[in-house]
Amino acid sequence: MLLSENLKFLRKRRKKTQDDVAFALQMKRSTLNGYENGVGEPKLEKLMALADYYRLRIDDLVRTDLKKLPESKLRALELLPVDQ
């Protein structure tokens, strides 16, 4: 699963700190750090919140190596409605 790598990549791409993202999602920074380092996995509720925050589908967040995508493709994924 690519979740941890994608979370770190997306956060850095937006030039956010772990504190920024954790605050926005109302979670502890240490929890987010665990997700980004593959130590922990979010429950469905938090996974949905992360996907919403980054404007991506859960499937893309978990199964697609986002750092390998061209920026144009990544932007296109972000523009898709989350419920599709």
Buried (B, 14 or more C-beta within 10 A) or exposed (E): EBBBBBBBBBBEEEEBEBEBBBBEBEBEBEBBBBBBEEEBEBEEEBBBBBBEBBBBBBEBBBEBEBBEBEEEEBEEBEEEEEEE
